[in-house]
């Protein structure tokens, strides 16, 4: 529970991405743009910063999935279920990418 309290800022940013950003959807084109570019970009940046400040854990992608599940009933229809997996994987990739980034910087510093 302390870890969730400590990282509330990341969860709040994801909450905004999932609940406020979809309000900008006006038509199918803007909906696809937001679902495929804007929200994943926000997720990737947030996950990268989360990974810089924390070690990798499965709580973060799980909370991402739970937050998106709730939006299915508000903004989307049942066809958007696949985005749960996509956004969770983006959270995992962003968090793990930092581990590779840190390792490569340490390797370069040794040379």
MMTF fields as JSON, N, C-alpha, C and O atoms, coordinates in Angstrom:
{
  "mmtfVersion": "1.0.0",
  "mmtfProducer": "UNKNOWN",
  "numBonds": 443,
  "numAtoms": 444,
  "numGroups": 111,
  "numChains": 1,
  "numModels": 1,
  "chainsPerModel": [1],
  "groupsPerChain": [111],
  "chainIdList": ["A"],
  "bondAtomList": [4, 2, 8, 6, 12, 10, 16, 14, 20, 18, 24, 22, 28, 26, 32, 30, 36, 34, 40, 38, 44, 42, 48, 46, 52, 50, 56, 54, 60, 58, 64, 62, 68, 66, 72, 70, 76, 74, 80, 78, 84, 82, 88, 86, 92, 90, 96, 94, 100, 98, 104, 102, 108, 106, 112, 110, 116, 114, 120, 118, 124, 122, 128, 126, 132, 130, 136, 134, 140, 138, 144, 142, 148, 146, 152, 150, 156, 154, 160, 158, 164, 162, 168, 166, 172, 170, 176, 174, 180, 178, 184, 182, 188, 186, 192, 190, 196, 194, 200, 198, 204, 202, 208, 206, 212, 210, 216, 214, 220, 218, 224, 222, 228, 226, 232, 230, 236, 234, 240, 238, 244, 242, 248, 246, 252, 250, 256, 254, 260, 258, 264, 262, 268, 266, 272, 270, 276, 274, 280, 278, 284, 282, 288, 286, 292, 290, 296, 294, 300, 298, 304, 302, 308, 306, 312, 310, 316, 314, 320, 318, 324, 322, 328, 326, 332, 330, 336, 334, 340, 338, 344, 342, 348, 346, 352, 350, 356, 354, 360, 358, 364, 362, 368, 366, 372, 370, 376, 374, 380, 378, 384, 382, 388, 386, 392, 390, 396, 394, 400, 398, 404, 402, 408, 406, 412, 410, 416, 414, 420, 418, 424, 422, 428, 426, 432, 430, 436, 434, 440, 438],
  "bondOrderList": [1, 1, 1, 1, 1, 1, 1, 1, 1, 1, 1, 1, 1, 1, 1, 1, 1, 1, 1, 1, 1, 1, 1, 1, 1, 1, 1, 1, 1, 1, 1, 1, 1, 1, 1, 1, 1, 1, 1, 1, 1, 1, 1, 1, 1, 1, 1, 1, 1, 1, 1, 1, 1, 1, 1, 1, 1, 1, 1, 1, 1, 1, 1, 1, 1, 1, 1, 1, 1, 1, 1, 1, 1, 1, 1, 1, 1, 1, 1, 1, 1, 1, 1, 1, 1, 1, 1, 1, 1, 1, 1, 1, 1, 1, 1, 1, 1, 1, 1, 1, 1, 1, 1, 1, 1, 1, 1, 1, 1, 1],
  "groupList": [{"groupName": "UNK", "atomNameList": ["N", "CA", "C", "O"], "elementList": ["N", "C", "C", "O"], "formalChargeList": [0, 0, 0, 0], "bondAtomList": [1, 0, 2, 1, 3, 2], "bondOrderList": [1, 1, 2], "singleLetterCode": "X", "chemCompType": "L-PEPTIDE LINKING"}],
  "groupTypeList": [0, 0, 0, 0, 0, 0, 0, 0, 0, 0, 0, 0, 0, 0, 0, 0, 0, 0, 0, 0, 0, 0, 0, 0, 0, 0, 0, 0, 0, 0, 0, 0, 0, 0, 0, 0, 0, 0, 0, 0, 0, 0, 0, 0, 0, 0, 0, 0, 0, 0, 0, 0, 0, 0, 0, 0, 0, 0, 0, 0, 0, 0, 0, 0, 0, 0, 0, 0, 0, 0, 0, 0, 0, 0, 0, 0, 0, 0, 0, 0, 0, 0, 0, 0, 0, 0, 0, 0, 0, 0, 0, 0, 0, 0, 0, 0, 0, 0, 0, 0, 0, 0, 0, 0, 0, 0, 0, 0, 0, 0, 0],
  "groupIdList": [1, 2, 3, 4, 5, 6, 7, 8, 9, 10, 11, 12, 13, 14, 15, 16, 17, 18, 19, 20, 21, 22, 23, 24, 25, 26, 27, 28, 29, 30, 31, 32, 33, 34, 35, 36, 37, 38, 39, 40, 41, 42, 43, 44, 45, 46, 47, 48, 49, 50, 51, 52, 53, 54, 55, 56, 57, 58, 59, 60, 61, 62, 63, 64, 65, 66, 67, 68, 69, 70, 71, 72, 73, 74, 75, 76, 77, 78, 79, 80, 81, 82, 83, 84, 85, 86, 87, 88, 89, 90, 91, 92, 93, 94, 95, 96, 97, 98, 99, 100, 101, 102, 103, 104, 105, 106, 107, 108, 109, 110, 111],
  "secStructList": [7, 2, 2, 2, 2, 2, 6, 2, 2, 2, 2, 2, 2, 2, 2, 2, 2, 2, 2, 6, 4, 4, 4, 4, 7, 7, 1, 2, 2, 2, 2, 2, 2, 0, 0, 0, 0, 0, 2, 2, 2, 2, 2, 2, 2, 2, 2, 2, 2, 2, 2, 2, 2, 1, 7, 7, 7, 2, 2, 2, 2, 2, 2, 2, 2, 2, 2, 2, 2, 2, 2, 2, 6, 6, 6, 7, 7, 4, 4, 4, 4, 2, 2, 2, 2, 2, 2, 2, 2, 2, 2, 2, 2, 2, 2, 2, 2, 2, 2, 2, 2, 2, 2, 2, 2, 2, 2, 2, 2, 2, 7],
  "xCoordList": [0.814, 0.0, 0.863, 0.49, 2.016, 2.91, 3.429, 3.613, 3.663, 4.157, 3.113, 3.46, 1.855, 0.779, 0.671, 0.499, 0.77, 0.713, 1.902, 1.769, 3.062, 4.276, 4.21, 4.769, 3.535, 3.509, 2.168, 1.813, 1.436, 0.102, 0.146, -0.816, 1.233, 1.335, 1.255, 0.579, 1.94, 1.92, 0.521, 0.05, -0.129, -1.484, -2.462, -3.416, -2.23, -3.089, -2.919, -3.898, -1.683, -1.447, -2.136, -2.742, -2.043, -2.719, -4.227, -4.932, -4.724, -6.15, -6.596, -7.636, -5.82, -6.144, -6.119, -6.995, -5.106, -5.007, -6.196, -6.663, -6.685, -7.789, -9.173, -10.109, -9.312, -10.649, -10.889, -12.027, -9.843, -10.021, -9.708, -10.456, -8.616, -8.215, -9.302, -9.517, -9.998, -11.05, -12.201, -12.979, -12.322, -13.353, -13.076, -13.964, -11.839, -11.47, -11.879, -11.75, -12.367, -12.764, -14.032, -15.058, -13.945, -15.093, -15.667, -16.88, -14.789, -15.231, -14.314, -13.455, -14.496, -13.716, -12.229, -11.399, -11.887, -10.481, -9.778, -8.671, -10.419, -9.797, -9.768, -8.852, -10.764, -10.784, -9.627, -8.972, -9.381, -8.263, -6.94, -6.04, -6.809, -5.583, -5.312, -4.182, -6.339, -6.168, -5.869, -4.981, -6.6, -6.393, -5.067, -4.473, -4.601, -3.403, -2.124, -1.028, -2.244, -1.037, -0.941, 0.067, -1.959, -1.864, -1.763, -0.82, -2.712, -2.701, -1.474, -0.846, -1.097, 0.125, 1.376, 2.272, 1.451, 2.61, 2.658, 3.726, 1.525, 1.452, 1.846, 2.587, 1.344, 1.665, 3.163, 3.759, 3.771, 5.182, 6.059, 6.993, 5.763, 6.539, 6.371, 7.348, 5.133, 4.876, 5.556, 6.123, 5.503, 6.14, 7.65, 8.296, 8.212, 9.66, 10.083, 11.052, 9.364, 9.689, 9.452, 10.23, 8.383, 8.124, 9.289, 9.724, 9.797, 10.919, 12.202, 13.025, 12.392, 13.576, 13.572, 14.621, 12.4, 12.291, 12.012, 12.154, 11.616, 11.245, 11.867, 12.285, 11.916, 12.28, 11.048, 9.924, 11.259, 10.13, 9.289, 9.814, 7.982, 7.04, 5.781, 5.531, 5.006, 3.797, 2.589, 1.51, 2.747, 1.633, 1.279, 0.105, 2.288, 2.057, 1.254, 0.24, 1.657, 0.836, -0.543, -1.504, -0.644, -1.941, -2.884, -4.062, -2.379, -3.209, -3.585, -4.699, -2.664, -2.973, -4.143, -5.074, -4.1, -5.181, -6.497, -7.537, -6.462, -7.695, -8.292, -9.505, -7.441, -7.954, -8.583, -9.591, -8.003, -8.576, -9.856, -10.762, -9.948, -11.172, -12.384, -13.45, -12.221, -13.337, -13.762, -14.934, -12.83, -13.188, -13.984, -14.677, -13.886, -14.638, -16.133, -16.834, -16.605, -18.035, -18.446, -19.631, -17.463, -17.769, -17.646, -18.56, -16.516, -16.223, -16.288, -16.629, -15.968, -15.771, -16.812, -17.672, -16.714, -17.566, -16.702, -15.505, -17.298, -16.62, -15.436, -14.551, -15.405, -14.294, -12.981, -11.928, -13.005, -11.782, -11.108, -10.141, -11.592, -10.972, -9.505, -8.698, -9.151, -7.76, -6.792, -5.607, -7.279, -6.406, -5.933, -4.924, -6.629, -6.174, -4.8, -3.882, -4.675, -3.396, -2.347, -1.203, -2.736, -1.784, -1.24, -0.027, -2.105, -1.65, -0.848, 0.092, -1.205, -0.422, 0.966, 1.954, 1.039, 2.339, 3.196, 4.415, 2.568, 3.321, 3.875, 4.999, 3.094, 3.572, 4.76, 5.724, 4.696, 5.804, 7.032, 8.139, 6.844, 7.966, 8.627, 9.854, 7.831, 8.399, 9.186, 10.252, 8.676, 9.375, 10.663, 11.686, 10.616, 11.796, 12.826, 14.018, 12.393, 13.315, 14.318, 15.464, 13.906, 14.792, 15.926, 17.067, 15.611, 16.641, 17.73, 18.919, 17.326, 18.289, 19.05, 20.259, 18.354, 18.967, 20.026, 21.121, 19.707, 20.653, 21.869, 23.005, 21.622, 22.716, 23.638, 24.859, 23.085, 23.927, 24.711, 25.843, 24.139, 24.878, 26.017, 27.094, 25.792, 26.859, 27.959, 29.142, 27.572, 28.554, 29.381, 30.597, 28.744, 29.47, 30.371, 31.44, 29.944, 30.749, 32.012, 33.019, 31.965, 33.127, 34.217, 35.392, 33.861, 34.863, 35.762, 36.65],
  "yCoordList": [-1.195, 0.0, 1.266, 2.284, 1.187, 2.342, 2.662, 3.827, 1.617, 1.823, 2.538, 3.38, 2.214, 2.867, 4.328, 5.202, 4.598, 5.981, 6.792, 7.969, 6.15, 6.839, 7.225, 8.245, 6.422, 6.626, 7.154, 6.917, 7.85, 8.307, 9.266, 9.338, 9.987, 10.946, 10.22, 10.687, 9.083, 8.312, 7.782, 7.807, 7.307, 6.788, 7.902, 7.681, 9.086, 10.22, 10.649, 10.983, 10.639, 10.98, 9.968, 10.341, 8.694, 7.663, 7.838, 7.653, 8.193, 8.462, 9.58, 9.471, 10.64, 11.748, 11.269, 11.621, 10.46, 9.957, 9.082, 9.113, 8.315, 7.395, 8.031, 7.606, 9.033, 9.574, 10.98, 11.331, 11.788, 13.162, 13.289, 13.932, 12.684, 12.782, 12.246, 12.856, 11.14, 10.677, 11.66, 11.52, 12.641, 13.661, 14.511, 15.211, 14.449, 15.203, 14.497, 15.064, 13.271, 12.512, 13.127, 13.226, 13.539, 14.137, 13.212, 13.16, 12.481, 11.578, 10.357, 10.21, 9.494, 8.263, 8.536, 7.868, 9.498, 9.827, 10.304, 9.863, 11.2, 11.682, 10.588, 10.544, 9.702, 8.584, 7.63, 7.19, 7.315, 6.425, 7.094, 6.446, 8.376, 9.114, 9.093, 8.858, 9.336, 9.361, 7.968, 7.807, 6.963, 5.599, 4.987, 4.204, 5.327, 4.678, 5.497, 4.946, 6.814, 7.631, 8.402, 8.301, 9.159, 10.048, 9.267, 9.469, 8.384, 7.633, 6.72, 6.691, 5.969, 5.166, 5.998, 5.57, 7.177, 8.043, 8.528, 8.542, 8.919, 9.31, 8.131, 8.292, 6.941, 5.735, 5.448, 5.142, 5.543, 5.225, 6.195, 5.778, 7.471, 8.478, 8.306, 8.35, 8.111, 7.912, 6.649, 6.647, 5.582, 4.323, 4.458, 3.887, 5.203, 5.427, 6.174, 5.789, 7.234, 8.003, 7.151, 7.213, 6.357, 5.446, 4.478, 4.226, 3.935, 3.015, 3.67, 3.013, 4.953, 5.667, 5.803, 5.748, 5.977, 6.248, 5.015, 5.061, 3.909, 2.699, 1.485, 1.529, 0.408, -0.866, -1.434, -1.021, -2.381, -2.951, -3.802, -4.587, -3.631, -4.498, -4.638, -3.837, -5.649, -5.9, -5.125, -5.221, -4.371, -3.577, -2.464, -2.191, -1.838, -0.719, -1.13, -0.492, -2.168, -2.568, -3.077, -2.926, -3.676, -4.147, -2.977, -3.033, -1.931, -0.744, -0.068, 0.435, -0.05, 0.487, -0.28, 0.327, -1.595, -2.425, -2.164, -2.036, -2.085, -1.849, -0.49, -0.364, 0.524, 1.855, 1.878, 2.553, 1.148, 1.154, 0.33, 0.676, -0.743, -1.555, -0.69, -0.847, 0.203, 1.058, 2.009, 2.376, 2.41, 3.322, 2.632, 3.293, 1.316, 0.593, 0.857, 0.942, 0.983, 1.184, 2.645, 2.949, 3.554, 4.981, 5.501, 6.159, 5.21, 5.817, 4.863, 5.278, 3.603, 2.698, 1.584, 1.537, 0.694, -0.484, -1.72, -1.609, -2.871, -4.12, -4.405, -5.181, -3.798, -4.04, -3.453, -3.769, -2.626, -2.007, -2.844, -2.388, -4.039, -4.907, -5.179, -5.306, -5.269, -5.583, -4.491, -4.76, -3.276, -2.197, -2.389, -1.804, -3.185, -3.488, -4.138, -3.762, -5.107, -5.812, -4.872, -4.849, -4.107, -3.199, -2.173, -1.977, -1.519, -0.486, -1.071, -0.438, -2.264, -2.918, -3.285, -3.148, -3.747, -4.084, -2.831, -2.878, -1.733, -0.476, -0.07, 0.424, -0.274, 0.036, -0.853, -0.38, -2.124, -3.044, -2.659, -2.6, -2.399, -2.056, -0.754, -0.666, 0.247, 1.514, 1.367, 1.965, 0.586, 0.372, -0.421, -0.111, -1.446, -2.274, -1.58, -1.87, -0.687, 0.04, 0.835, 1.003, 1.315, 2.09, 1.206, 1.653, -0.036, -0.967, -1.112, -1.09, -1.256, -1.341, -0.024, -0.027, 1.082, 2.406, 2.603, 3.089, 2.23, 2.372, 1.47, 1.878, 0.253, -0.685, -0.178, -0.268, 0.35, 0.84, 2.079, 2.264, 2.926, 4.09, 3.664, 4.258, 2.641, 2.133, 1.515, 1.656, 0.829, 0.222, 1.291, 1.148, 2.346, 3.428, 4.175, 4.654, 4.273, 4.97, 4.179, 4.762, 2.851, 2.023, 2.158, 1.958, 2.489, 2.576, 3.751, 3.961],
  "zCoordList": [0.0, 0.0, 0.0, -0.584, 0.661, 0.681, -0.712, -1.064, -1.503, -2.861, -3.713, -4.541, -3.516, -4.261, -3.844, -4.693, -2.559, -2.081, -2.583, -2.919, -2.627, -3.056, -4.536, -4.938, -5.332, -6.784, -7.289, -8.443, -6.466, -6.848, -8.046, -8.81, -8.215, -9.326, -10.666, -11.583, -10.788, -12.042, -12.327, -13.465, -11.281, -11.45, -11.799, -12.545, -11.267, -11.579, -13.039, -13.707, -13.53, -14.938, -15.845, -16.849, -15.495, -16.281, -16.196, -17.188, -15.022, -14.861, -15.799, -16.449, -15.869, -16.779, -18.228, -19.018, -18.575, -19.948, -20.306, -21.444, -19.37, -19.65, -19.521, -20.198, -18.671, -18.405, -18.939, -19.251, -19.049, -19.513, -21.012, -21.749, -21.457, -22.864, -23.811, -24.858, -23.503, -24.424, -24.613, -25.557, -23.743, -23.931, -25.167, -25.654, -25.677, -26.871, -28.163, -29.248, -28.05, -29.235, -29.824, -29.151, -31.095, -31.787, -32.85, -33.048, -33.532, -34.593, -34.607, -33.737, -35.582, -35.644, -35.823, -35.206, -36.65, -36.887, -35.627, -35.319, -34.906, -33.67, -32.615, -31.794, -32.627, -31.684, -31.919, -30.975, -33.174, -33.504, -33.164, -32.631, -33.465, -33.147, -31.644, -31.216, -30.856, -29.399, -28.86, -28.023, -29.331, -28.829, -29.272, -28.531, -30.451, -30.977, -30.85, -30.956, -30.623, -30.543, -29.228, -28.53, -28.885, -27.729, -26.424, -25.658, -26.161, -24.903, -24.804, -23.745, -25.856, -25.728, -25.491, -24.763, -26.094, -25.867, -24.419, -23.806, -23.878, -22.466, -21.586, -20.616, -21.929, -21.158, -21.197, -20.164, -22.364, -22.509, -21.723, -21.038, -21.82, -21.091, -19.587, -18.84, -19.144, -17.722, -17.212, -16.12, -17.99, -17.592, -17.537, -16.658, -18.463, -18.468, -17.205, -16.551, -16.863, -15.657, -14.414, -13.462, -14.417, -13.307, -13.139, -12.016, -14.24, -14.189, -13.712, -13.074, -14.006, -13.525, -12.008, -11.366, -11.453, -10.018, -9.174, -7.952, -9.808, -9.076, -9.741, -10.897, -8.986, -9.593, -10.272, -9.983, -11.172, -11.897, -10.955, -10.165, -11.054, -10.357, -11.202, -12.103, -10.905, -11.687, -11.183, -11.768, -10.128, -9.61, -10.596, -10.842, -11.145, -12.067, -13.306, -13.588, -14.062, -15.209, -14.811, -15.565, -13.634, -13.159, -12.886, -13.241, -12.267, -12.012, -13.321, -13.459, -14.289, -15.611, -16.222, -16.751, -16.152, -16.706, -15.997, -16.644, -14.686, -13.918, -14.256, -14.424, -14.355, -14.698, -16.08, -16.289, -17.029, -18.37, -18.445, -19.203, -17.681, -17.689, -17.35, -17.945, -16.415, -16.021, -17.145, -17.228, -18.004, -19.088, -20.193, -20.966, -20.267, -21.303, -21.195, -22.204, -19.986, -19.77, -19.909, -20.05, -19.869, -19.952, -21.384, -21.88, -22.06, -23.355, -24.546, -25.654, -24.329, -25.452, -25.424, -24.545, -26.401, -26.389, -26.174, -25.908, -26.288, -25.96, -26.883, -26.523, -28.05, -28.979, -28.481, -29.036, -27.475, -26.956, -25.869, -25.258, -25.62, -24.607, -24.915, -23.994, -26.178, -26.541, -26.092, -25.896, -25.93, -25.489, -24.054, -23.66, -23.275, -21.914, -21.982, -21.253, -22.857, -23.009, -23.598, -23.144, -24.595, -25.258, -24.272, -24.199, -23.52, -22.595, -21.438, -20.959, -20.986, -19.936, -20.448, -19.726, -21.686, -22.265, -22.476, -22.314, -22.831, -22.963, -21.599, -21.508, -20.542, -19.189, -18.82, -18.218, -19.175, -18.889, -19.704, -19.169, -20.988, -21.866, -21.42, -21.379, -21.09, -20.638, -19.35, -19.201, -18.425, -17.159, -17.356, -16.746, -18.209, -18.442, -19.329, -19.23, -20.176, -21.058, -20.238, -20.653, -19.1, -18.236, -17.726, -17.61, -17.426, -16.955, -18.026, -17.711, -19.271, -20.376, -20.533, -20.768, -20.405, -20.521, -19.439, -19.725, -18.198, -17.098, -17.314, -17.071, -17.77, -17.993, -19.103, -18.97, -20.183, -21.28, -20.864, -21.311, -20.024, -19.527, -18.606, -18.643, -17.781, -16.933, -17.775, -17.462, -18.844, -19.731, -20.424, -20.551, -20.869, -21.541, -20.563, -20.941, -19.316, -18.315, -17.982, -17.583, -18.144, -17.835, -18.88, -18.571, -20.091, -21.178, -21.025, -21.852]
}
